[in-house]
């Protein structure tokens, strides 16, 4: 692997530095670094240096990215969307591998080098979608780090045989075990969570649960979930995705839930949708709860929206949470960088010595400007290799 020297980049509004990369890792950060003649040198032109961006929650297997437009005529209920998607994928032979590859590379061009993708596992498709995304993960290894979450999108208990498929998915290399609305979908939250956490404990895998359930129903399910985290000692290994209930309970109930989440080191994922109550970034941070960001679906049968630009998602998080000051916009940026890496367990992350050299150059004076203006990424480096320039692939 060729060494890389980035000259004249900024890690703050005022300080210009150089960054030396050796063996795919950051070896040195400082002014006027010298390197051997065979070191690849790139002039950063005073651009702002960011760490590789992190997509904390998406569905690579579902996307229609780079496909003809999907005409969405689906009903508004969650079950409508679940049933429609399952039927559509069966009838079209939707290929998870090729679509996941297209979207993962689109993420990379925009500076995202780490992705957590939930992948559907159900009794109709079996493990086909998971194996497709795993093929993409293997092909893109070294360019994009992809975590897979074995996700029972159609429910766990209500579709007998799903638990066995999830068991096999974890044995086949899924990184995380997913869950879905144990009360609203499975209608038996205690048993649903017992099965889910039993599988996670058996395989020693972390858990990431979609919790769309609103208000007190969601708070009830969340408490049951936290009981199991405590009983199994899974502190730091569980994520609650969406967590709409945290935006729909009274202040006293919210305070208690946030204290439990913080004590057990359970992270919260937000997509910051404008149409639903959402967990507040400020309240989570003040309580010591890790909150991070993701897109959810991107241009699929569920939604025409979403973008592989994580700076755009950071801006949405900022807007939804009324984050206006520059330092507050940096909280939104943290949701798609450091906080996301911690919550997902992506190792060796950041602009520090010894970290994996995932680097992004943007023409902006500061982080807040980078989030709001979302200018083209001048350069994207993944694992010490230049992989994109100005939104275009730099390697085949």
Buried (B, 14 or more C-beta within 10 A) or exposed (E): EEBBBBBBBBBEEEEBBBBBBBEBBBBBBEEEBEBEEEBBEBEBEEBBBBBBBBBBBBBBBBBBBEBEEBEEEBEEEBEEBBBBBBEBBEEEEBBBBBBBBBBBBBBBBBBBBBBBBBBBBBBEBBBBBBBBBBBBBEBBEEBBBBBBBBBBBBBBBEBEEBBEBBBBBBEEEBBBBBBBBBBBBBEBBBEBBBBBBBBBBEBEBBBBBBBBBBBEBBBBBBBBBBBBBBEBEBEBBBBBBBBBBBBBBEEEBBEEBBEBBBBBBBBBBBBBBEEBBBBBBEBBBEBEBBBBBBBBBBBBBBBBEBBBBBBBBBBBBBBBBEBEEBEBBBBBBBBBBBBBBBBBBBEBBBBEEEBBBBBBBBBBEBBBBBBBEBBBBBBBBBBBBBBBBEBEEBEE
